[in-house]
Amino acid sequence: MLHKIFPGLIWLEGYRGEVFKSDFLSGITIAAMLIPQSMGYALVAGLPAQYGLYACIVPPLVYALLGTSNKISMGPVALDSILILTGLSALAEPGSDNYLELAIALTLMVGLIQFALGMLKFGFIANFLSYPVILGYTSAAAIIIMGSQLDNMLGVTGGGGNIFSQVFYFIQSIDNWHWLTAGIGLAGLAFMIYPKRFFPNMPSGLILLVIGMFFSGLWNIQSYGVDVIASIPQGLSVPRVPTISMSQMTALIPTALTVALMGYVGSMSICKAQEKPTDKFRVRPNQELISVGIANFFGAFFKAFPVSASFSRSAAFVEAGALTQLSAVISSGVIVIVMLFLTPVFVRYPLPKVLLAAIIILSVASLFKYGQMKALFKYNLYEFMLMLVTFSLTLLLGVQQGLLAGVALSILKVIYNTASPHMTELGSIQGGRLFRNVNRFDDVFIRDDILIFRFDAPLYFANKDYFVENLYRWMKQRKDGVLTSVIFDAEAVNSMDITAILMLKKIIDNLKQQGIKLYITNAIGPVRDDLNNSPLGDYMGEESMFTTIQNAIDYIDHGISDVNHIALQTGTKG
């Protein structure tokens, strides 16, 4: 029972020294990534850099106890940060006291929403964001995040609006660029990019910060106009209850819902990508919602902003040898040591903001999936267009609006696919015992007196008209007075609602008037139950349902029937 409530206890069963060694080394590696990334993502969110470090302490510890994946790294992520900035900047000035209060209140609301959705078994919602939508949204968000760092990279303020207006503004402001800042930024990018080719596991971001802070203090570069972080409060955040008014809570709901859902979808995407068939334990979606929700909830009491799983850190998490979430506990411990003992270093050796900007740009660059976009274009043009629309709307309208548009497009796609599913006429091949799509196979035999078709979806109110239109279209293609039988292969139909059943009754009446009989074959248990428990069961007659298409044809031709054995069986065993 405890393992269901606290899945993290599972990782500790049979814990050995070799496992601890791997977890310890991985924890140090992830901490080296977390320190610069979390501070940078805090700046992206419009928060002081230390808030990023706060978010790396309590939430990962909570997830380590409650989460079901041992392969993800929980903490600040770029997409959440840009969503936070977009949502909160409309309510308060970034960096102001009111803004900070709103950010903490947002974390609390995100946690409560995720927890509530998990308790209500809404873990399936991750399935409603299609791959093209996620691809388009994350790729566009990556560009927006990189664009948001142009002011720190170039030492120029201003440039609001969408990414296009931002770029245009900075091009126009070339005379105002702070060239020393820009040079430091480019040097920082080069330092992180080129050594990675030879030392892929090197914590280049952390090393860059150490070197940059050393020379910043040595040369006093802020005196030359380079913007720096000159102090980070020493010690841990004192726990306190977030304060928020009802009006502020109402205003935060859209942003909280967006961050909660996107954070969960991102985390589940990573969980599923990292999961292997040989894994002893499986990720539980509802428990993931609960665990991330509680992590954010408790994080809010310690000045953490919303967290979720990181693509880059989760990959490094596994590559570095992490075997359990104890690795995340070790990372949090390293952050605690930094907050308690090392923050005074920033006074003597200030951190250039341009270096954090360079770290952010390089971190999110991997979210722009050009190769996957190209592959999608070759694979499916419709899916590519769905991705492109989401990508374009996110760039033009912003991350929240782009995400909502992507969700709407995903839902519309689901509706379209269920309202207009695959439906095909069948013919016999290989001597008449196999029945396949007449448009896909050569030498398909079609009898003039028998129409056979298959419907590959649940049959319900949204697609009944589509069903009728195709059926009558195929009937009209036959010679008048020749057609005697219609066979409906229901193998791919897993349910029928009352609207569909009443529709079938009308079809049967119409066919009777023309001297044509309708037969249903291959109906699975739940569909047989739907039919037999409705008035249509008696209306069709006993000899209307068969186990196979060939059985129906045998009955039509020779009066041989097996309905009493199998085809009409119903019951809860399905």
C-alpha positions in Angstrom: 0.0 0.0 0.0 2.8 2.4 0.9 4.4 1.8 -2.5 1.2 3.0 -4.2 1.2 6.2 -2.3 5.0 6.7 -2.2 6.4 5.0 -5.4 9.8 6.4 -4.6 10.2 3.8 -1.8 10.4 1.1 -4.6 13.8 2.4 -5.7 15.2 1.9 -2.3 14.4 -1.9 -2.2 17.6 -3.8 -2.4 19.6 -0.6 -2.8 23.3 -1.3 -3.2 26.6 0.5 -3.1 27.2 0.3 -6.9 23.8 1.9 -7.4 24.6 4.7 -5.0 27.9 5.4 -6.8 26.0 5.8 -10.1 23.3 8.0 -8.5 25.9 10.1 -6.7 27.9 10.9 -9.9 24.7 11.5 -11.9 23.5 13.8 -9.1 26.6 15.9 -9.2 26.4 16.1 -13.1 22.8 17.2 -13.0 23.5 19.8 -10.3 26.2 21.2 -12.6 23.6 21.6 -15.3 20.9 22.9 -12.9 22.8 25.8 -11.3 23.3 27.8 -14.5 20.1 26.6 -16.2 17.8 27.3 -13.3 19.2 30.8 -12.8 18.8 31.5 -16.4 15.2 30.2 -16.6 14.3 32.3 -13.6 15.5 35.4 -15.6 13.4 34.2 -18.5 10.4 34.0 -16.2 11.0 37.6 -15.1 12.2 36.5 -11.6 15.5 37.0 -9.7 18.1 34.4 -10.4 17.9 32.9 -6.9 14.3 31.8 -7.5 15.6 29.3 -10.0 17.8 27.8 -7.3 14.9 27.7 -4.9 12.9 25.7 -7.5 15.7 23.0 -7.5 15.4 22.1 -3.8 12.0 21.1 -2.5 10.1 20.1 -5.7 12.7 17.4 -6.8 12.7 16.0 -3.3 8.9 15.6 -3.3 8.9 14.1 -6.8 11.6 11.6 -5.7 9.2 10.3 -3.1 6.0 10.4 -5.1 7.0 10.0 -8.8 6.8 6.8 -10.8 9.7 7.5 -13.2 13.4 7.0 -12.3 14.5 8.6 -15.6 13.5 12.2 -15.5 15.0 15.3 -13.9 12.5 17.6 -12.3 13.1 21.4 -12.1 12.7 24.7 -14.0 12.3 24.4 -17.7 12.4 26.9 -20.5 8.8 26.4 -21.8 7.3 27.0 -18.4 9.4 30.1 -17.9 8.2 31.7 -21.1 4.6 30.8 -20.2 5.0 32.4 -16.8 6.5 35.6 -18.2 3.8 35.9 -20.9 1.0 35.3 -18.4 2.2 37.4 -15.4 3.7 40.3 -17.3 0.1 41.3 -18.2 -0.7 41.6 -14.5 2.4 43.1 -13.0 5.9 44.5 -13.9 8.5 41.7 -14.1 10.7 41.7 -11.1 8.4 43.8 -8.9 7.2 42.7 -5.5 3.7 42.1 -6.9 5.1 40.1 -9.7 7.0 37.8 -7.3 3.9 37.3 -5.2 1.9 36.4 -8.3 4.6 33.9 -9.4 4.6 32.1 -6.1 0.8 32.1 -6.1 0.9 30.7 -9.6 3.0 27.8 -8.5 0.5 27.0 -5.8 -2.4 27.1 -8.2 -0.5 24.9 -10.8 0.2 22.4 -8.1 -3.5 22.3 -7.0 -4.7 21.9 -10.6 -2.3 19.1 -11.3 -3.2 17.3 -8.1 -6.9 17.7 -8.7 -6.6 16.3 -12.3 -4.6 13.4 -11.0 -7.1 12.5 -8.3 -9.9 12.7 -10.9 -8.0 10.3 -13.2 -7.4 12.8 -15.9 -3.9 11.4 -16.8 -5.2 10.5 -20.2 -5.3 14.2 -21.2 -1.6 13.9 -22.3 -2.9 11.9 -25.3 -4.9 14.9 -26.7 -1.8 16.9 -27.7 -0.7 15.3 -30.9 3.0 15.0 -31.9 2.7 17.6 -34.7 1.2 20.1 -32.3 3.9 19.5 -29.7 6.6 19.7 -32.3 5.3 23.0 -33.7 4.7 24.5 -30.3 8.1 23.6 -28.8 10.0 24.6 -31.9 8.3 28.0 -32.0 8.7 28.5 -28.2 12.5 27.8 -28.6 12.7 30.6 -31.1 10.7 32.9 -28.8 12.9 32.1 -25.8 16.0 32.7 -27.8 14.6 36.0 -29.0 13.8 37.0 -25.4 17.5 36.8 -24.6 18.6 39.2 -27.4 18.5 42.2 -25.0 20.9 40.5 -22.6 23.0 39.3 -25.4 23.3 42.7 -27.1 23.0 45.0 -24.1 20.0 46.8 -25.5 16.6 47.3 -23.7 13.2 47.3 -25.3 11.8 45.4 -28.2 8.4 44.1 -27.2 5.7 42.3 -29.3 6.2 39.0 -31.2 9.5 37.6 -32.2 9.4 39.3 -35.6 9.0 42.8 -34.2 11.7 42.0 -31.6 14.2 41.0 -34.2 13.3 44.1 -36.4 13.7 46.3 -33.3 17.2 45.0 -32.5 18.3 45.3 -36.1 17.1 48.9 -36.1 19.0 49.5 -32.8 22.3 48.3 -34.1 23.9 51.6 -33.2 23.0 51.1 -29.6 24.4 47.6 -29.3 26.8 47.2 -26.4 29.6 45.5 -28.3 31.5 44.3 -25.3 28.4 42.5 -24.0 27.8 41.0 -27.5 31.4 39.9 -27.7 31.2 38.2 -24.3 28.0 36.5 -25.3 29.4 35.1 -28.6 32.6 34.0 -26.8 30.4 32.2 -24.2 28.4 30.4 -27.0 31.7 29.3 -28.7 33.1 28.1 -25.4 30.1 25.8 -24.8 29.7 24.6 -28.4 33.1 23.6 -29.6 34.4 21.7 -26.5 31.2 19.6 -26.6 32.5 17.9 -29.7 35.4 16.4 -27.8 34.0 16.3 -24.2 30.3 15.7 -24.5 29.8 15.2 -20.8 31.7 18.4 -19.7 29.5 20.8 -17.6 30.4 23.6 -20.0 27.7 25.9 -18.7 28.9 25.7 -15.1 32.5 26.1 -16.2 31.6 29.1 -18.3 29.9 30.8 -15.3 33.0 30.1 -13.0 35.4 31.6 -15.6 33.1 34.5 -16.4 32.6 35.4 -12.8 36.4 35.2 -12.2 37.2 37.6 -15.0 34.2 39.8 -14.1 35.6 40.3 -10.7 39.1 40.6 -11.9 38.4 43.3 -14.5 35.3 44.9 -12.9 33.5 44.6 -16.2 30.3 46.2 -14.8 32.2 49.5 -14.9 32.4 49.1 -18.7 28.6 48.8 -19.0 28.1 45.0 -18.8 25.0 44.1 -16.8 25.7 41.7 -13.9 24.1 39.9 -11.0 26.1 41.2 -8.1 24.4 39.4 -5.2 22.4 36.3 -4.5 20.7 36.1 -1.0 22.6 33.7 1.2 20.7 30.8 2.8 17.5 28.9 2.1 14.1 30.4 1.5 12.1 30.8 4.7 8.8 28.8 4.3 5.7 30.9 4.2 2.1 30.7 2.9 1.7 32.4 -0.4 -0.8 35.3 -0.3 -3.2 36.0 -3.1 -6.5 37.8 -3.5 -9.6 36.3 -5.1 -9.3 38.8 -8.1 -5.7 37.8 -8.6 -6.6 34.1 -8.4 -9.2 34.6 -11.1 -6.7 36.5 -13.3 -4.2 33.7 -12.9 -6.5 30.8 -13.9 -5.7 30.8 -17.7 -2.0 30.9 -17.1 -2.2 28.3 -14.3 -4.2 25.9 -16.5 -1.8 26.4 -19.4 1.4 25.8 -17.3 -0.2 22.9 -15.4 -1.2 21.1 -18.6 1.9 21.9 -20.6 4.1 20.9 -17.7 2.4 17.6 -17.3 2.3 16.9 -21.1 6.0 17.7 -21.3 6.8 15.4 -18.3 4.8 12.5 -19.7 6.3 12.9 -23.1 9.8 12.5 -21.5 8.6 9.6 -19.3 7.3 7.7 -22.3 10.3 8.5 -24.5 12.7 7.2 -21.7 10.6 4.2 -20.8 11.7 0.8 -22.1 9.7 -2.5 -22.4 12.2 -4.2 -20.1 11.7 -1.7 -17.3 10.6 -3.3 -14.0 8.3 -0.5 -13.1 5.9 1.4 -15.4 5.0 5.1 -15.4 1.5 5.8 -14.1 0.0 8.9 -15.7 -2.4 9.8 -12.9 0.2 9.3 -10.2 2.6 11.5 -12.3 -0.1 14.3 -12.2 -0.4 13.9 -8.5 3.3 13.8 -7.8 4.2 16.9 -10.0 1.2 18.7 -8.5 2.3 18.0 -4.9 5.9 19.0 -5.8 4.7 22.3 -7.1 2.3 22.8 -4.2 5.0 22.4 -1.6 7.5 24.3 -3.7 5.3 27.4 -3.5 5.9 27.6 0.2 9.6 27.9 -0.5 9.5 30.5 -3.3 9.8 28.0 -6.1 8.2 28.8 -9.5 6.5 26.0 -11.4 8.6 23.0 -12.3 8.3 20.0 -14.7 10.6 17.5 -16.3 13.4 18.9 -18.6 14.2 17.2 -22.0 17.9 18.0 -21.9 18.5 17.3 -18.2 16.5 14.0 -18.3 18.6 12.8 -21.2 21.7 13.8 -19.2 20.2 12.2 -16.1 20.1 8.8 -17.8 23.4 9.2 -19.7 25.2 10.1 -16.5 24.2 6.8 -15.0 21.2 7.7 -12.7 19.4 4.6 -11.6 17.0 6.0 -9.1 15.5 9.4 -8.0 18.1 9.4 -5.2 20.2 11.1 -7.9 17.8 14.1 -7.8 18.0 14.1 -4.0 21.8 14.5 -4.3 21.4 17.3 -6.9 19.1 19.1 -4.5 21.7 18.7 -1.7 24.4 20.3 -3.9 22.1 23.3 -4.5 21.5 23.6 -0.8 25.3 23.7 -0.2 25.6 26.4 -2.9 22.8 28.5 -1.3 24.3 28.2 2.2 27.9 28.7 1.6 28.8 29.9 -1.9 26.4 32.8 -2.7 28.7 35.5 -1.1 31.1 34.8 -4.0 28.7 36.8 -6.2 29.6 40.0 -4.4 33.2 39.7 -5.2 32.8 38.0 -8.5 29.5 39.2 -10.2 27.8 37.0 -12.8 27.4 38.6 -16.2 23.8 38.3 -17.4 25.0 37.8 -20.9 26.5 34.5 -20.0 23.2 33.2 -18.6 21.6 34.4 -21.8 24.1 32.3 -23.8 23.4 29.3 -21.6 19.7 29.7 -22.1 20.0 30.1 -25.9 22.2 26.9 -26.2 19.9 25.0 -23.8 16.7 25.7 -25.8 18.2 25.4 -29.2 17.8 21.7 -29.1 14.0 22.2 -28.8 13.9 23.5 -32.4 13.5 20.2 -34.2 14.2 21.0 -37.9 15.1 17.4 -38.7 11.8 16.2 -37.3 9.9 18.9 -39.2 11.6 17.8 -42.4 10.8 14.1 -41.8 7.2 15.0 -41.0 6.9 16.8 -44.3 8.0 13.7 -46.2 5.9 11.4 -44.0 2.5 13.1 -44.0 1.7 16.5 -45.5 -1.5 16.9 -43.5 0.4 16.4 -40.2 3.1 18.7 -41.4 0.5 21.5 -42.1 -0.9 20.9 -38.6 2.6 21.4 -37.2 3.2 24.5 -39.4 0.0 26.2 -38.3 0.8 25.6 -34.6 4.3 26.8 -35.2 3.2 30.0 -37.1 0.5 30.9 -34.6 2.8 30.5 -31.7 5.4 32.8 -33.3 2.8 35.4 -34.3 0.4 35.4 -31.3 2.5 34.1 -28.4 3.1 30.9 -26.5 -0.3 30.8 -24.7 -2.4 31.5 -27.8 -0.3 29.2 -29.9 -0.7 26.4 -27.5 -4.4 26.9 -27.2 -4.6 26.9 -31.0 -2.6 23.7 -31.2 -4.9 22.1 -28.6 -8.0 23.2 -30.6 -6.4 21.8 -33.8 -5.7 18.5 -32.1 -9.3 18.2 -30.9 -10.6 19.1 -34.3 -8.4 16.4 -35.8 -9.8 13.9 -33.4 -13.3 15.0 -34.3 -12.6 14.8 -38.0 -11.0 11.4 -37.8 -14.0 10.0 -35.8 -16.6 11.8 -37.9 -15.0 10.7 -41.2 -13.2 7.4 -40.5 -11.9 4.9 -42.9 -14.7 3.0 -44.6 -14.2 0.7 -47.6 -15.9 -1.8 -49.9 -14.5 -5.3 -49.7 -14.1 -8.0 -52.3 -12.9 -11.6 -52.2 -9.3 -12.7 -53.0 -7.5 -16.1 -53.0 -10.4 -18.3 -53.9 -13.1 -16.3 -52.1 -12.1 -17.0 -48.4 -10.4 -13.7 -47.7 -12.0 -10.3 -48.1 -10.0 -7.1 -48.6 -10.2 -3.4 -49.7 -11.1 -3.4 -53.4 -8.9 -0.3 -53.9 -5.7 -1.9 -52.5 -5.6 -5.4 -54.0 -5.4 -6.7 -57.5 -7.7 -9.5 -58.8 -10.4 -8.7 -56.3 -13.7 -10.4 -57.1 -16.9 -8.4 -56.4 -20.3 -10.1 -56.7 -23.0 -7.9 -58.2 -25.7 -9.3 -55.9 -23.7 -8.8 -52.6 -22.3 -5.6 -51.3 -19.6 -6.1 -48.6 -18.2 -3.1 -46.6 -16.2 -2.4 -43.5 -16.4 0.6 -41.1 -13.2 1.2 -39.0 -14.4 3.3 -36.1 -17.0 3.4 -33.3 -20.4 4.1 -34.9 -22.1 7.0 -33.2 -24.0 10.2 -33.8 -21.1 12.1 -35.2 -20.4 9.7 -38.1 -23.7 8.2 -38.8 -24.4 10.4 -41.8 -21.0 9.6 -43.2 -21.8 5.9 -42.9 -25.2 6.3 -44.7 -23.7 8.4 -47.5 -21.0 5.9 -48.4 -23.3 2.9 -48.1 -25.9 4.4 -50.5 -23.2 5.6 -52.9 -21.9 2.1 -53.2 -25.5 0.7 -53.7 -26.2 3.2 -56.5 -23.1 1.9 -58.4 -24.8 -1.5 -58.7 -27.3 -2.4 -61.5 -30.9 -1.9 -60.6 -32.6 -5.0 -59.2 -29.4 -7.1 -59.0 -28.4 -6.3 -55.4 -30.0 -8.7 -52.9 -27.7 -8.6 -49.8 -25.6 -6.1 -47.9 -22.9 -7.4 -45.5 -21.6 -5.0 -42.8 -18.2 -6.1 -41.5 -18.3 -4.7 -38.0 -14.9 -6.1 -36.9 -13.4 -2.6 -36.3 -16.4 -1.2 -34.6 -16.0 -1.2 -30.8 -19.3 0.5 -29.8 -22.6 1.8 -31.2 -24.7 4.5 -29.6 -28.5 4.7 -29.7 -28.3 7.2 -32.6 -26.4 4.7 -34.7 -28.7 1.9 -33.8 -31.8 3.9 -34.9 -29.9 4.8 -38.1 -29.4 1.1 -38.8 -33.1 0.5 -38.2 -33.9 3.1 -40.9 -31.4 1.5 -43.3 -32.9 -2.0 -42.7 -36.4 -0.6 -43.4 -35.2 1.1 -46.6 -33.4 -2.0 -47.8 -36.5 -4.2 -47.1 -38.5 -2.0 -49.4 -36.0 -2.7 -52.2 -35.9 -6.5 -51.4 -32.4 -6.3 -49.9 -31.3 -7.9 -46.6 -28.7 -6.4 -44.2 -26.3 -8.8 -42.5 -23.8 -7.9 -39.7 -20.6 -9.9 -39.3 -17.6 -10.1 -37.0 -19.3 -7.9 -34.3 -17.3 -8.0 -31.1 -19.0 -8.6 -27.7 -19.8 -5.0 -26.6 -21.4 -4.3 -30.1 -23.4 -7.5 -29.9 -24.6 -6.3 -26.5 -25.5 -2.9 -27.9 -27.5 -4.5 -30.7 -29.2 -7.3 -28.8 -30.2 -5.1 -25.8 -31.9 -2.6 -28.2 -35.1 -3.0 -30.1 -33.0 -3.7 -33.2 -32.0 -7.1 -31.9 -35.5 -8.6 -32.5 -36.2 -6.4 -35.4 -33.3 -7.7 -37.5 -34.2 -11.3 -37.0 -32.1 -14.2 -35.8 -30.4 -14.9 -39.1 -28.8 -11.5 -39.5 -25.6 -11.8 -37.5 -22.7 -14.0 -38.4 -19.2 -14.7 -37.1 -17.5 -14.2 -40.4 -18.2 -12.7 -43.9 -17.9 -16.2 -45.4 -20.5 -17.5 -42.9 -22.9 -14.8 -44.1 -22.3 -15.7 -47.7 -22.8 -19.4 -47.1 -26.1 -18.6 -45.5 -27.1 -16.3 -48.4 -26.2 -18.9 -51.0 -27.1 -22.2 -49.2 -29.0 -21.4 -46.1 -26.2 -22.6 -43.8 -26.2 -20.7 -40.5 -24.0 -20.7 -37.3 -25.8 -17.9 -35.5 -27.1 -20.1 -32.7 -23.6 -21.0 -31.7 -21.5 -17.9 -31.6 -22.7 -14.8 -33.5 -25.5 -13.8 -31.1 -23.8 -14.5 -27.9 -23.9 -11.7 -25.4 -22.8 -11.0 -21.8 -20.3 -9.2 -19.7 -17.4 -11.5 -20.7 -17.5 -9.6 -24.1 
